[in-house]
Amino acid sequence: MIGRKALVAATGVVMLLFVLAHSFGALSVFTGPNGINAYAQALQNLGPLLLAFRAVMVFVLILHVTFAIMVTATNWKAKPDRYAVRRTRVATFAGETMLWSGLLLLAFIVCHILQFTLHATPDVVIRIDAQGRLDVFAMMRESLRLAPVSIAYLIAMSALFLHLFHGIQSVSQTIGLLNEKTKPMFQIAGITLSTLLLLGYGTIPLMILAGMGVFGK
Ligand code: HEM
């Protein structure tokens, strides 16, 4: 059981690092078309390395989801009267909804890859910029300008917030770092990181919808 939980924690940390790194890439949209198009082209230039990285991340995601569902199912079986337990347990909303925020994020990741990596959704506009690169700036702006797309992103970012809010504290417990002394520290780390990611990622659809800054030109 500990082995499974450790695997969920380790794969969760790997994906947290990805989400942090990816936020810098996505936020480069605020530097304008040149910044984000150059960044996306640099990624494409990695060639087979990018393919290998993608394969590893898909494997990590599958492990995380599979073992998280197994751990949750075992917990539910161990506590068949879990509603009675809930009444007496101090559990946060984020902790109680980990499975649902996780499944929502999984649905988001599938749609997001279909949209921005595979360009397979009808909202995607493909243009080539003056330097002959894929115009990722225009692609993001044209998609997120559609209110339903932006709203779906904001819902997914809220799920990411809830998932990380609880997940970061949960990891510290699994690896045995959580005690009365360190608890406030991990709580602050969880709240700070999840809030920063919510604000960072959330600003993109909001600014595009409002047509502000670089998106107003
Ligand atoms: C406003 C928020 C976001 C924006 C604007 C955004 C933008 C993008 C873009 C433009 C790409 C395609 C990159 C390329 O192929 O050149 C991409 C890929 C991707 N994004 Fe996001 N992203 C956002 C949030 C997220 C979040 C929260 C996650 C994870 C929970 C995520 C996971 C991914 C993954 C897994 C890929 C595929 C990476 C690849 O193609 O190798 N994204 N994103």
Boltz pocket constraint, residues with backbone or C-beta under 6 A from the ligand:
constraints:
  - pocket:
      binder: B
      contacts: [[A, 19], [A, 22], [A, 26], [A, 40], [A, 43], [A, 50], [A, 54], [A, 105], [A, 109], [A, 112], [A, 113], [A, 116], [A, 117], [A, 136], [A, 140], [A, 153], [A, 160], [A, 201], [A, 202], [A, 204], [A, 205]]
      max_distance: 6.0
